[in-house]
Structure formats: structure tokens, C-alpha cells
Amino acid sequence: MTYLAPLRRALLSVSDKTGLIDLARALADRGVEILSTGGSAKALRDAGLEVRDVADVTGFPEMMDGRVKTLHPVVHGGLLALRDNDDHKDAMVEHGIGPIDLLVVNLYPFEAALARSADYDEMIENIDIGGPAMIRAAAKNHAFVTTIVDVEDYTALLAELDANDGQTTYAFRQNQAQIAYARTAAYDTAVSTWMAGAIGQDNPRRRSFSGTFKQVMRYGENSHQGAAFYTDGTNRPGVATAVQHQGKELSYNNINDTDAAFELVAEFDPADGPAVAIIKHANPSGVARGATLLEAYQNAFDCDRTSAFGGIVALNQPLDEDTARAIVEIFTEVVIAPGASDAAKAIFASKKNLRLLTTDALPNPNAPIKTYRQVAGGMLVQDKDTGHVGLDDLKVVTKIAPTDAQMADLLFAWKVAKHVKSNAIVYVKDSATVGVGAGQMSRLDSALIAAKKAERMAQAMDLPQPLTIGSSVASDAFFPFADGLLEAAAAGATCVIQPGGSMRDDEVIAAADAAGIAMVFTGMRHFRH
């Protein structure tokens, strides 16, 4: 097996021409012959570099609007030939095939076309054929050929040549081959996923997944677990695309919780006023609206001050100075918002362990995207839960109908319940959560836990009674028995929102009527596991 491979002849054919001239000039200075195509060849000549067209090498002009230019035995033979195989060497001589030692290719900008929602015909024209074929050929023959597919690796290539007298090591070529195959796999993933959607194929026979490495985690959920963070290229506003202004690197759990917080707070349109969500272990400990961000934060904090310690805070409007001052009064892991004032950043600067993330926008809670979850031997794929209900969707099923104010709180509670692990019970009063019960095996237990938390907070805040008195309550799924509803009533809830659909709906409705509380059905549930 060849260890060091000399680099005498290179084929450069790139869509993204960033750094191309500098790379080609550095290669030419090392005596490397440069082959190129189309726009890349023109750019190199315009820069005064000597370059040979691939069409001159193959004896065939580029044709069919550039669809056919590198799909030729002279090109692929030069990439695939085994330099230590006599039959291969004889074939190269017989057919006039020169070896190609370096391939530098980046692909047609299919993902960029997808991001700008190009039409079907334009998407098809942005599917690269020759590029992936060459990349795969060169990467297969990494015993002799170096493959570069990312602009960010140009510097590493030149450093490798400097360190090895114009040659590349086998380890370097192996690493670049792996990168190359991952790139073509990701490219094909983008194409196949787009096409499935374009032709209305919700469940294609084969589905592929890809990601781009962003950072290694210190550890995963626990210190004995390795972990890394990969982005999917969708550029959805959130933790993957946010700018981190300060603090140590985010941990695995930080990223997971920050995503949960930002997706929740995005349910509340900033045009309707400030909203704040505080998350702990992927569940909200408090969510509230307010006349100001500060008021929204304080109301969310007052739902469960204990759990807010070491939590994640998400805001639906840019962070301001007053809210920043309140947040730093307790230990907070991460704050994420669509922007932050300079004064707010200055306040956070004194808290070196507090991470501040800002985004350009909120994620669209109604965007039709897929979610994925790995299980042993497979992957679960589903539409993201974008379900929402409005006043016109609610069905009053009790003798008493909710007031307008109660309806507003019921809809608020329903939005929050969508983001609470099942079984979920959420008490809300005046557009603020006052009790949250999450992730219990019994809906009754969730109702009890949420009420108990409210009682403890009333004692801590020296209130005359828990804030669940006079509250509205949401259940993410139907009450299978009346006991959970009765517990909510005992905690002081005056109205309930739930999906309905239980075999015992009549029993639950009768219990609500007997307790003198109003209840509405949504016809939709929000299980979150």
C-alpha cells in the first residue's frame, strides 16, 4: 500500500469558488498541472493561471448545457487507475489516460436552491451528476488520490503538502475520502428528501438522514456518555443557528433544553405581547405573558421558583436591561432570545457561566417539518406537532360556559400543555402558569403534583391561597376517569380544556357539572413522550 502519494496533476472543478484562486496558485507554485472545467477554468485564466480544459484532455467538448463534461474514461480512468497495477498502467498508456492525483470538487448548490424554494425545474438542474461521480471515484482510489470537497480543507491540504515534500500521507487521504463520501451521502439525502416531498411521497421506501458536525460535547446526558452536536442544514431559528455571546460551551442537556424552551415560547406571537418560558429537564417550570418582558419573566418564575434554579430561559422578544437584571438574580444556565440589547449583554457579562444565545427570529411553530427518534433497529419519523386550536374549534360540553377571560387562559394553557411531557396537566391564571404536572404515569398524579407545587409556592411567597384558586386547567389528553378532573376542581380550577374522546366522557362531563366548573373539548390531543 502506497504511504506517500506525490501530487503532480490536479482537477479543479468547483461551484463555490471561494479560495479557488489562492489554492490553484499555491498548487501551480508547487509544479502541479491544473485541469479544470467551465466557470472554474475561466476564473483561473482570468487570474493569470495556466490551466488545461478537461475538454482538451478528453477530446470531447462540454455539451448539453454542461450536463456532460467530466463523464469520460479519460477522467475516471485517471482517477481510478491503481498506480501499482501493471494492467492498469498498460491501459492508461494504450488509451492516453494521464493520472489525476488530486480532485478538488464542490457540488452544484442544490441545498441553496432548496433554501430559496426554487421551482421543480430549477431544482432538477441543480442536481450534480459529474461531481459526485468523480468524488466517489477519487475517494475509492484514496490509496493514490487525494479528494477535497470542502473549501475549509484547502489550508489543510497545503499544510500536508508542505509537511511531506509535495506529497500526501495515506492517513490524510483516508480522512478526506471519508469526508467525501459523507458529503455525497448528505447531498443525495437532500435530493431524495426534496423529491419525496415534491411528488407527495410522505413515506418513501427508503429515507436517509444527514448532519454536519458542529461541536463535540463534553459528554452526553451523563458524564460516561460521549456525544457530539450535528446540524441538519435547515437553518430553523433556534439553538443550532444561534449566536453564543458568552459562557462555556453548551452541554448535551443544555442544547436539548434550550431547544424545548425556544420552541415553546415561539408559540406566543411577539405581536401579541412579551412571553417567557423557563425550562428544566425539557419541561416548563413556568410560562407567562406580561405587559413587559420583566413582568412576563417574574410571572413565569413565580410558578415554580425552586425548579427555575439552573433552568433555561427563552423569550419571544429581544432581551432588555430590566429583564436581564432579574434573570441574573438566580443561577441560570442559558438564556435564548431573538436579540439582546447592549445593556443586557453588559449585565450578563459579569456572569461567566451564563450562556446568552441570540437568533435572528423565532421558529415558525406552524412550519411543516419532520421529527425523528431512534429506536432499537430503526427510526421513528413523524410530522412535527403543529396542531393548534382557536375559539371556533372549542366545543363547550358543560352546563356552564367559560367566560371570555377563562377562554383566553384555557387557550394559553393548551399551548403550554403541548410542550409538557405526558401525562400533562397545566394550571393557568391571568396568562401565567401557576402549576405544572409533567411526565407522570397517571393523569391524576400530574394533577396532584401540579396542585402541590402551587401550594408550596403560595407558602414561599406568603400568599393567602394557592394561585390555582380560580385557575383554568389544560389536560393534553382526555381524562379517562373523573378523578383527575375532580382533583383539578379541588385545587381551585374553574374551567377545563381537554381533547375529549374518552369512553367515559359523559361521566367526566357530569362530574364537571356537579363541581360547577366549565369544560371545553378540543378534539385534538398533544401527547409528548
ROBA-540439 format. One record per residue: x, y, z of N, C-alpha, C, O, CB in turn. Coordinates in steps of 0.05 Angstrom, whole numbers, plus 5000, padded with zeros to 4 digits. Glycine has a CB too. Example, Ala and Ser with C-alpha at 12.3 -4.5 7.8 and 13.67 -1.06 7.14 Angstrom:
2
526448865156524649105156526449345156528549345169522649115181;525749555142527349795143525850015157526850235161528249885114;
This chain:
529
501749765000500050005000501750255000503550285017498150005025;501350434981502850684980502350855004500050905011502250834954;504450945017504151115040504051415032502051545037506351075060;506151505019506251785009505551784979506751634963509051905014;503751954971502951974943503752254933502852454943499851934940;505352264911506152514900503752654886501852514877508452484880;503852914885501653064873502853214849504153424852500353254894;502253114825503353244800501153364783501653544768504953034785;498753254785496553334767493953354783493253174797496253134743;492553574780490153624796487853704777488253844757490653834817;485453624784483053704771481453874790480553784811481353464760;481054124783479554314800476954394785477054514763481254574807;474654324797472054384784470054444806468954254818471054154766;469654704812468054774835465754954828465955124810469854904856;463654924843461355114841461855354859461555584851458754974849;462755304884463455514903466455584898468155414904462955434933;466955814888469755884880471256034902473356144897469656054855;470156024926471556144949474356014952474455764955469956114975;476456164952479156064957480355914933482555814935479055884980;478855904911479855744888482455854877484355704872477755734866;482556114873484956234860487456194878489556114868484456534855;487156244904489456204922490355924922492755864923488656294950;488455734922489255454922490655374896492855254897486755274925;489555454874490755394848493555514845495355384835488955484825;493855764855496455894853498455744870500755704862496256184862;497655654894499455504911500255234899502555144901498155464939;498355114885498954854872500854904848502754754844496354724862;500255114833501955174810504855234819506755154805500855404794;505155374841507755434851509255184859511755174860507555614876;507854964864509054704871509454534846510154304848507354564892;508954644823509354504798507154314790507554134774511854344800;504754354802502554174796501054274771500454504768500554174820;500554084752499054154728496054164736495053994750499553934705;494754364726491954414734490054364710490354484689491554694745;488154184714485954144695483454274708483154284732485553844689;481654364690479254484701477054484680477454404657479754774711;474754584688472354584671470954854672471154994693470454364678;469454924651467555144651468355394666470455514661465055054662;466655474685467055714700469555714717470755924721464655764717;470255474727472755464744475155524727476955674735472955184757;475255404702477555454684477655754677479855864676477255284659;475355874672475356164665476456334688478056514684472556254657;475556264712476356424735479456394739480756594746474956324761;480456164734483356124737484956274716486956394722484055824736;483956264691485356414670485156714675487156854670484056334642;482856804684482557094689484557184710485257414712479757154697;485356994728487257064749490157024739491957054755486756884774;490456964713493156944702494456674706496856644703494857144714;492856464713493956204718493856034693491956064677492556064742;495755854690495655674667493955434674494355304695498555584660;492055374657490155164663489455014637489355144616487555274677;489054764638488354604615485454514618484654404638490254354612;483854564597481054484598480754184597482254044582479454604575;478954074612478353784612477453704584478053484575476153714632;476053884570475153824542477553764524477353604506473454054531;479753904528482153854512483353584519484453454501484154074516;483153504543484253244552482553014542483652814532484453234583;479853044543478152824535477652814505477052604493475452854549;478053044491477553054463474553104457473753094433478452804449;472953154478470153204474469453474487470353524510468452974486;467953634473467153894485465053854507463653654507466154084464;464854054525462554054543460054074526459954224506462754284564;457953914534455553914517453053904535453253864559455553674497;450753934522448253914536448054104560447354024582447653624545;448854354554448754564575450554494599449854554622445954614584;452754354593454554284615453854034630455353964648454754504634;451653904622450953654636453053434631453453264649448253554626;454453444609456453244603459153384598459453534578455653074578;460953344615463653464612465853294625468053264614463753744624;465353174648467353014661466752714661468352554670467753104690;464352644650463652364649464952224625463752184604460452334647;467452164629469152064607471251874618472351924640470352294591;472051664603474051474613476751604619478251524636474451254593;477451814604479951944608480052074636482152074650480552164587;477752184645477652304671477452084693479052074712475252484674;475551904689475151704710477451494711478051384732472551564706;478651444687480951264687483351394702484751254716481751204659;483651664698485751804712485351804743487351814758485952084702;482851794751482251794780482351514792483251474814479551914785;481551314776481151044787483550854783483650644796478750914775;485350924766487550744760489250694784490050874798489250854737;489850434789491650354810494550384800495350264780491150054819;495950564813498650634803500650394805502750404792499750864819;500050194821501949974824500849724810501849504816502349914854;498949754792497849524778498649544749497949744735494649524780;500149344739501349364712499149364690499449504670503149124707;496949224694494849224675493549504673492949594651492649014682;493249634696492149904696494050094682493150274667491549994724;496550064687498550244675498650204645498850404630501350204687;498449954636498449904607495950024594496150134572498549594602;493649994607491150114597491350414594490350534575488750034614;492650544614492950834613494650914589494051114575494250934639;496750764584498550824562497050784535497150954517501050654563;495650554533494250484509492150694501491750754478492950214512;490750804521488550984516489151274521487351444521486150904532;491651334526492451604531491251734555490451974555491651764507;491151584577489951684602492251764621493951604628488151464615;492152014629494152104649493052094677490652134681494952394642;494652034697493652014724492852284735494052494729495851894743;490752284751489852524766490352464795489052284806486852594759;492052624807492952564835491252714856491152634879495852634839;489952934848488353094866485853174852485853274830489953344875;483653134866481053224857479953424877479653364900479052984853;479353664867478053874884475353934871475254064850479854134886;473253854883470553884873468653964895468653834916469553624858;467054174891464654204908462254214889462554294865464854464926;460054144899457754064882455954294875455954514888456153854896;454254254854452254454848450754524873450254354890450354344826;449954774875448754874901445854784904444054954904448855174903;445354524905442654424908441354524934439054614934442654114907;442854504956441754584982440954884982438954964994443654525005;442655054968441955334967439455384951437855554958444355494954;439055234930436655254914434255174931432055294929436855084888;434554964946432454874964431755084984429355124990433254604978;433755214996433255415016431655655006430155775020435955515028;432055714980430555944969427955854955426756014941432256094949;427155604959424655494949424455514919422455594908422255634961;426655434905426655434876424555244865423755054879429455354865;423655294841421555124829422754854821425154814822420255254806;420954674813421754394807423954384786425954244790419354234798;423654524764425554504742428254604751430354494743424554664718;428354824766430954934775432254734795434654704795430555204789;430654604812431754414830433154184814435354094821429554304849;431754094794432853874778435553954765437453794765430953784755;435654194755438154294742440454324763442754334755437654554728;439754344788441754374809442654104821444054104841440754554831;441753894809442753624817445353564802445253534778440553404812;447453544816450153494804450353194798449653024815452453584823;451453134775451952854768454952794765455952604777450452784741;456252954749459152904745460752944771462652794775460153094724;460053134787461553184812461552954830463652854838460453424826;459152854838459052614856460452374844461752214858456252544862;460252334817461552104804464552124807465851924814460752084774;465652364803468552394806469452364835471452244841469452664795;467852484853468552474881468652184891470552104904466552624898;466652024883466551744892468851584880470051414893463951624884;469551644855471751504842474451574856475951394863471951584812;474951834860477451914873477651804901479751714910477652214873;475351824916475451724944475851424945477251324963472851794958;474751274926475250984926478150924922479250744934473550854903;479451084906482351044900484151204918486151304909482851104871;483351234943484851404961487651294968489251424980483351444987;488151044959490850944962492851124947495251134953491050654952;491851254926493651424909492651704904494151884897493951284882;490051754908488752004900487752154925486552034943486451954880;488152414925487152584947484652724937484552834915489352794955;482552724954479952834947479353064967479353024991477752624947;478753294956477953524972475253624963474853694940480053754971;473253624982470553714975469653954991467554064984468653484980;471154045010470354275027472454495025474854445027469854195056;471554735021473354965020475054985045477455055044471855225016;473954915068475354935093477754745095479454775113473454875116;477954555076480254365077482554455058484554305057479354095069;482254675044484454765027487054815043489154735035483655015011;486754955065489055015082490354765092492854745092488255195105;488754565100489854315110491354165088493454045093487654135121;490354185063491754055041494454175036496454035034490054075015;494554445036497154575031499154515053501554485049496754875027;498154515078499854445101500954165098503254105104498354485127;499253985089500053705085502253685064504153535067497653525077;501953835042503953835021506653955031508753855024502953984996;506454165047508854285058510354095076512754085076508154545073;508853945091510053765111511153515099512753375111507953685132;510453455074511253195062512453235034512153055017508853015061;513753455030515253505005513453464980514153324961517653315003;511053584981509253574958507653314956506553264934510853614934;507553164977506152914977504052914999504053075017508052674980;502152724997500252695019500452415032501252225018497352735008;499952405057500152145072497551985067495452095060500552195102;497851725072495551545069493351625089490951615082496351255072;494151695113492151765133490552015125488152025129493551815160;491952205113490652445104488652375082486352475082492652655093;489452205063487652135041485351975051483052005041489251975019;485751805070483551655082481451845095479051815090484551455104;482452025110480652215123479052375103476652415106482252405142;480452465082478952625061477052445046474952545037480952755042;477652195043475752015029473251985046471051975035477051735024;473551955072471151935089469452185087467052165085471951875118;470752415088469352665085467852675059465552775057471252905088;469152585038468052595011465552425009463452504998470052504990;465652175020463252005018460952115036458652085029464051725027;461652235058459652355075458252585061455852635063460752445102;459952735045458752965030456852865009454652975006461053135018;457652664993455852574972453352444984451152464973457252374954;453652315007451352195021449352415030446952385027452252025045;450452635041448752855050447452985026445053065028450453055066;448853005005447753124980445452964970443353064963449953154959;445852704968443752524959441352524978439052494970444852234956;441952555004439752575024438052815018435652805019440952585052;439353045013437953285007436153254982433853344981439853525004;437353124962435853094936433552904940431252964932437752984915;433952674953431852474956429652574974427252524969432952214966;430352724996428352825014426653035000424253045003429652945039;428053214985426553414970424653284950422253364948428453604955;425653084935423952964914421552824927419352824915425652774898;421952694949419752554963417452764969415152704965420652414989;418252994979416253194984415053314959412653364958417553415000;416753344938415753474914413653294900411853404886418053524895;413853034903411952854889409852754909408252574902413452624877;409752864933407752794952408052524965406152394972405152804939;410552424967411152164978411852205008414152265015413452014963;409852175025410252225054411952005067413452065086407652245068;411751765057413251545069414751395048413951175040411251355084;416951505038418451375017419551105026420051065050420751555007;420050935007421050665014423650685029424050535049421450494989;425350865021427850905036428151195043427551375027430350815018;429051245067429451525077432251535089433051365104427251605098;433651745081436351775092436552025109434852205107438451785069;438552035126438952255145441852355143443652195138438252165174;442252605147444952705146445252935166443253055174445752795118;447752995173448253215191451153315187452853165177447753145220;451653555194454253675193455353725221453953855237454253935176;457653625226458853655253459153945261460154115245461553515255;458254015285458554285295460454295319462254465320455854395303;460054115338461854115361461753855376459653705375461254345380;463853785390463853555407462853655435463553865444466753435409;461253485447460253545474462253455495463753265490457453415479;462353585518464053485539463153205547464853035553463853675564;460553155546459452885550456552905542455553115535459752785580;455152675543452352665536450552725559451152905575451652395524;448352575561446552625584447952585610447252715630444052445582;449852395611451452335635454452345628455152315605450652065647;456052365648458952415644460352175631462552205619460252475670;459151935632460451705619459651665590460451475578459851455635;457951845580456951825552458352025534458252265540453951855551;459551935513460652115493458352235476456252115474462651975474;458752475465456652605450457752815431459952915436454552725469;456352875410457053095392454553225382452353105384458752985368;454753455370452553605360452853645330454953735320452253885374;450753565315450753595286448353765278446253755290450553305272;448753925258446554095247445453965222446853815208447554385242;442954025216441653905193441454085168440353995148438953805200;442454325170442454505147439854645141439754785121443254345124;437854605158435254735152435155025160433455175151433054585166;437055115177437155395186434655485201434055725201437655575163;433255295214431055385230432055545254433955455268429355135240;430955775259431855935282431755775308429755645314430256185285;433955775323434055615347436855565356438655715348432655355344;437255375373439855325386442055255366444355325370439555105406;441355125343443355045324444355285308446655275298442154845305;442755495305443555725288444155975305444856185294441455775268;443755955331444056195348446956275351448856115347442956135376;447356525357450056635363450356625394448656725409450356925353;452556505403453156495432454956725439457156745428454356225440;454056895456455557145463457457105486459457245488453657365469;456956915503458756875526458156605539456256465532458357105547;459956535558459556285573460956055561461756065537456656225576;461255835576462555595567460855455546458555535541463155405590;461955255533460555105513457954985524457854905547462254895500;455954975507453454845515453854545518455354425502451254905494;452554435537452654145541450354015525448654145514452354075571;450453755524448353595511445553675522443653725507448853295514;445353675548442853735561442054025557439654095554442953675591;444054205557443454495551442154525524440154665521446054655553;443254395504442154415477439354305476437554435464444054275457;438954075488436253955487434254135501432054175491436353675500;434954245524433054405540432654675526430354785527434054445568;434754795515434455055502432655035477431055215472437255155494;432954815463431154765440428254755450426454875438431954505425;427754605471425054575482423954855490421654915485424954385505;425655015503424755275512424055465489421955595490426855405529;425755465469425255655447422855575430421355745420427755675430;422555315426420255215411417655285425415655335413420454915405;417755265452415355335468414655625466412455705460415755245497;416655795471416056085472415256195444413856395442418456245483;416056055423415356135396412356095391411356205372416955975376;410955945408408055915405406656185410404356215403407055705424;408056365423406756625431407856845413410156935416407356685461;406156935396406857145376407757395390406257505407404457205357;410157495384411157745397409257975392409158165408413957805388;407857975370405958195364403758205385402458415388404758165336;403257985399401157985419402258055447400758055467399857705420;404858105449406058185474408257995483408557775472403958185495;409858085503412057925512411257665525409157645537413658085532;412957455521412457195534415157085542417157125528410957005515;415156925563417656805573416956515581414856455593418756965598;418856335575418556055583421155985598423356035589418155865559;420755855621423055745636422855445635420855325642423055855666;425055315627425055025623427054895642429254995647425754955594;426254665652428054495668427654205660425454105662427554545699;429754075651429553805642427453765621425753575623429053615666;427453935601425653925578422753985584421053965566425853655565;422054045609419354115616419154405626421054505638418253925638;417054545620416754815630416254825660414454685670414554965615;417854985674417255035703415455275705414155315726419855065719;415455445684413755685685413655815658415655825644414755885706;411255905650410856045624408856265630406856225643409855845602;409456505619407656725624407856945603409956975590408156845652;405757085600405757335585405857565605405457525629403157355567;406357805595406358035613406258295596406558285572408758045631;405758515610405758765596408658835587408958985567404758995614;410658735601413458765594414758495596413658305607414858975612;417158475585418658225588419258175617419157945626421258235571;419958385632420558345660418158225675418458045690421258615673;415758335669413358225682412857935674412157775690410958405676;413257875648412857605639414857415653414157195661413157595608;417357505655419357345668418657295698418757065707422157465666;417857505712417257475740414857285744414757125763416657745752;412857315727410457135729411256845724410256665737408257235710;412956805704413856525698415456415721415156185728415456525671;417256585732418956505754417256435779417956245793420856725761;415056585783413456535807411856275806410756195826411656765811;411656155783410255895781411655685796410455515810409855815752;414355685795415955475808418755585811420555515795415955205792;419255745832421855865836424055665842426355705835421656055860;423255445854425255235860426355115835428855095831424055015878;424655025817425554895792426855085773428455005756423254765778;426255345775427555545757430555565762431955645744426255815761;431455495785434355505791435855315773435255075772434855435821;437755425758439355255739437755185714438454995700440155005753;435755345708434055295685434855435660436955575659431255355691;433255415639433655545613431355745610429055675614433655335590;432055985602430056195598429956265569431956325556430756445615;427556265558427056335530425156565529423156565543426056095513;425656765512424057005509423157025480424556945461425557255518;420757135476419757165449420357445437419657505414416757125448;421757615453422557875444425457925453426357785471420658095455;426858115441429658165449429958225478428258365490430758395433;431958115490432558145519433258435524434958555511434857965528;431958555545432558825553434058835579434358635592429958995554;434859075587436459115611435059025636436158885653437359395613;432559105640431059045664430658745668430958645690428359185664;429958615646429558325648432258185654432357985669428358215622;434358285642437058165647437758185676438857995688439158295629;437158415688437858445717436358245734437458135753437158735726;433858195727432258005743433257715739433357565758429258025735;433957645715434857375709437457305724437657085734435357335679;439257495726441857435739441657425769443657365783443957645732;439257465780438957445809439157165819439757115842436357575818;438656965801439056685808440756555787441156665765436256535811;441856325793443456175774441756075751439755935755444955945788;442456155727441056075702443155965683445256075680439556315690;442555735670444355605652444555755625446755825616443555315647;442255805613442255915586439856105583437756055594442055685564;440356325568438156495560438256515530440356565518438456785573;435956475517435856495488433556685481431356675492435356215475;434156865461432157065454432757155425435057125416432257305473;430757275412431257385385432557655387431357865380428657395369;434957665398436457915401436757995430435457885448435058135387;438658175435439158275462440358555460442058605442440958085478;439558735478440759005478443558995488444358805502439059195495;445159195482447859215492447959225522449659115535449359455480;445959365534445859395563445359125576446559055597443659595571;443658955563443058695574445558515572446158365590440758565559;446958535550449458385546451558465567452958295578450658425518;451658715573453558815593452958695621454758625636453659115594;450458675627449658565653450358265655451458175675446658595658;449958125633450557845633453657795633454557585642449357715608;455157985623458057945621459357885647461457755648459358195609;458157965669459257915696458757625705459857535725458158115716;457057485691456357205698457657015678456456945658453257165699;460056935683461656795663460456525656461056415634464456755673;458956405674457756135668455056145655453955945646457555975693;453956385652451356425640451756445609453256615600449856675651;450356275594450556295565448356465555446056425562450556015552;448956655537446956815524447056745494449056775481447457125528;444756655484444456595455442456785443440356835455443656295451;443056885419441057045405440656935377442556825365442057345404;438256975367437556885340436457125324435957335336435556655341;436257095299435157305282432057305282430757505275436057275253;430857085291427957065290427056835309428756695320426957015261;424456815312423356585325422756365305422256415282420756665341;422856115314422055895295419055915290417455985308422755615307;418255835266415455835259414155585271414755365262415055845228;412355605291411155375303409355215285408554995291409655445328;408555335262406755205244408155085220406854975202404655405235;410755115218412255005195412054705194412454565214415255095197;411354595171411054305168413754165165414754135143409254245144;414854075187417453935186417153665199415153605212419654105200;419253495196419253235207420853225233422753375236420353025187;420053045250421752985274422552695274421152525262420153055300;424852635286425952375285426752275313427552435330428452365266;426352015317427151895342428251615337426851455325424851895363;430551565347431751305343430651105363430351165387434851315345;430150865353429450635370431250405361432550425340426350555368;431350195377433049965370432249855343429949765339432849745392;434149865324433549755298432149935278431449845257432049505301;431650185286430250355267429950635276431250725295427550245263;428350785261427851065266424951125263423651045244429551235247;423851275283421051365281421051645268422551825277419751375309;419451675248419251935234416352025235414451875229420251905205;415952275243413152375244413152675237415252805238411952325271;410852775230410453065227410753195254409853085274407753125214;412053425255412253575280409353655289407653705272413953835276;408953655314406253725325405854025321406654195337405953655355;404554095299403854375293400954435299399854645291404554445264;399554245311396754275316396154515335397554555354395554025329;394154655328393254875345390254915343389054835323394755145338;389055025363386155075363385655365369387155495383384754885383;383455465359382455735365379755725378378655505383382455905340;378655955384376055965397373955815382372255675393375156255401;373955835355371955705339372155405339370255265331372055805311;374455295348374855005348373854875374373654635376377754935344;373355045395372654935421369654875423367955025413373455135443;369054645436366354565440365754565470366854415485365854285428;363854735478363054745506361254505511359254465498361555015513;362054345531360554095536359154095564357853895571362453855534;359554305579358254315606356054525606355654685587360354395627;354554515627352254705630353254995632351955175622350654635655;355555025644356755295647358855325625360455155620358055325675;358755555612360755615591362855795603362355965620359355755567;365355765594367455945604366956235596365756285575370255855593;367956415612367856705605369956755584371656585578368256885631;369956995573371957075554374757055566376656965553371457355543;375057155591377657145604378556855609380856795606377557295631;376656685617377356405621378156275594380056115594374956255633;376756345573377456225547380356305539381756135529375456335525;381056545545383856635538385856475554387856385543384156935544;385256425580387156265596387155975587389155845588386356285625;384855875579384655595570386455555545387855355543381755515564;386255745527387955715503390855755509392555625497387055935482;391555925528394255955537395255685549397455595542394556175558;393655575567394355315579394755095559396454925562392255235600;393055105538393154895517395854915502397054705495390754925498;396755155496399255185482401555085499403454955489399755485476;401455135525403655045543403554735545405654605544403355175570;401154625548400854335552402054175529403053955532397954255555;401954295505403154175481406154115485407253945472402654345457;407454275502410354245506411154125532413454135540411654525503;409154005546409653875572409653575567407853475554407653965594;411553435579411553145576409053015587408053095608414053015590;407952825572405452695581406052505605408252395607404252535557;404052465621401452605622401852885632403252935652399452445640;400553075619400953355625398453485636396253455626401853505600;398753625658396653795670397854075675399954095687395553665697;396554275664397554545667395354735677393254765665398654655639;395954865701394155065712395055335704397455395705394055035744;393255505695393955775685391955975698389655925700393855795654;393156205705391456425715392656695705394956745709391256425746;390956845691391857115681394257085663396257235666392357305705;394156905644396256865624398956785637401056875627396557115608;398856635658401356535670400856265682398756215695402356735692;402656075679402355815691402655855721404356005731404455615680;401055705736401155715765401555435777401755395801398655845777;401655235759402154965768402554785743400854795725399954855786;404654625743405254445720405854165731407654135747407554555703;404353975721404853695727405653545702404153545682402353565740;408053425702409153315677410153025680411152955701411353485667;409752875659411152625656410352405675412052225681413952665658;407952415685407152205704405651985690404452015669405352325726;405751745702404351515690401351545693399851415678405251255703;400451705713397651745717396952045715398352215725396851645745;394852105701393952385698393052495725393452735730391552395678;392052325742391252415769393752515784393652715797389952175785;395952365782398452445795399452705785400452875800400552225792;399252755758400153005747398453235759399553445765399853005716;395853195761394153405773394953455802394953685811391153325771;395453245817396253265845398853415848399153595865396452995858;400853335832403553455834403453755827404553915841405553315815;401953825806401754105798400454265820401354485826400154135772;398354165833397054305854398854325879398854535892394454155862;400354115885402154125908404354335904404954475923403353845912;405354345880407454555874406254835879407555005890408454525845;403754875870402455135874402155195903402455425912399755135860;401454995919401255035948403955125960404055305977400154785962;406054985952408655055963409555335955410755475971410754845954;408955415930409655675922408055895937409056105943409255705891;405555835943403956025958405156065986405256295996401055925961;406155855998407355876024409956036022410556216038407955596036;411555976001414156115997413756415992415456576000415655985974;411656485978411156765971409256905991408557135988409856775943;408556756012406856866033404156966022403157176029408257096048;403056796005400456855993398256736010398656536023400156755964;395856856011393656746028392656486017391456326033391456946029;392956425991391956175980393556115954394656295942388956195974;393555865946394955795921393655935897391355995897394855495917;395355995877394456135853392655955835391556045816396756235838;392555695842390755525827387855585833386055495818391355225833;387255725855384555805861383656005839384756215836384355935889;381555925825380556095804382056055777381756225760380656375812;383555835775385155795751383655645729381455535734387755655758;384955635706384055465684386055245681388455285686383755635657;385155005673386954775672386754635645384554615633386354575694;389054555635389154405609390254125615392054085631390954555589;389053935601390053665601390753585572389053625554387853465613;393153485567394053445540392453215526392353215501396953375540;391353035542389652825531387152805548386952935568391252555529;385252635539382752625554383152515582385052365588380752455539;381252585600381152465626379752185623377452175616379552645647;381251975629379951705626377951655648376051495645382151495627;378251795671376351775693375952055703377352245696377451585716;373952085720373352355731375252435753375252675760370552355742;376952255763378552325787380552545781380852725799380052075796;381752545758383652765752382353035750383453225760385052705726;380053045738378553295736377653385764377853625770376153255718;376753195780375953275807378253375824377853555840374653035821;380653265819382953375833383553655825384353825841385353195829;383253715799383653985789381654175801382254395809383453995758;379154085803377054245816377654295845377254515855374354105813;378654085859379354115887381654315891381854445911380153845899;383354335870385654525872384654815866386255005869387854445852;382154845857381055105853380555185824379755405819382855305865;381054995806380555055777377555105772375854965784381554825760;376955295756374155365750373355285722370955295715373755655754;375355205705374655125678376954945668379154945677374355365659;376254775648378054565638377954565608375854595595377254295650;380354515596380554465567381854195564383954135576382054695553;380654025548381653755543380653655516378753765505380853565566;381953455505381153365478378353235477376953265457383153165468;377553095498375152935496375752675481377952635470372853095483;373752505480374152255465374352005482374851785471376552275448;374152035508374251805526371551655526369451765520374851895555;371751395531369251235534367551345557365151295558369950945539;368851485576367451585600367051895598366852025619369051515625;366952005574366552295572364052385587364052585600366352375543;361952225584359452305598359752325628358752495641357152105591;361252125638361852125667363452365675362952495696363251865675;365452435659367252665665365652925663366053105679369652665646;363952945642362353195639360453225663360053445673360753175612;359253005671357353015694358853105719357753255735356052735699;361353005723362953085746363553385745363553515766365552915748;364153485721364753765718362253935725362454135738365653835690;359953845715357453985722356853985752355954185763355053865706;357353755764356853735793358753915809357954015830357153445802;361153945798363054115812362754415805364054585817365954025805;360954465786360454745779362654875763363055115764359954905803;364054715747366154825730365454795701363954615693368854695737;366654965684366154955655368254775643370554745653366255245643;367554665620369454495606369054515575366754525566369254195615;371254515561371154525532372854295521374854215533372054795520;371954185498373453975484374854105459373754285446371553745475;377254005454378754105430378553915406378753995383381654145438;378053655412378053455391380853395382381253265361376453555367;382853485396385653445389387353405414386853535434386853685373;389153205413390853165437393753245430394453285407390752865446;395353265451398153345448400053175464401653275480398453645457;399852915460401852735474404652815467405252885443401352435466;406352815486409252885482410852695499410952725524409853185489;412152505486413652305501416652345499418252195511413052025491;
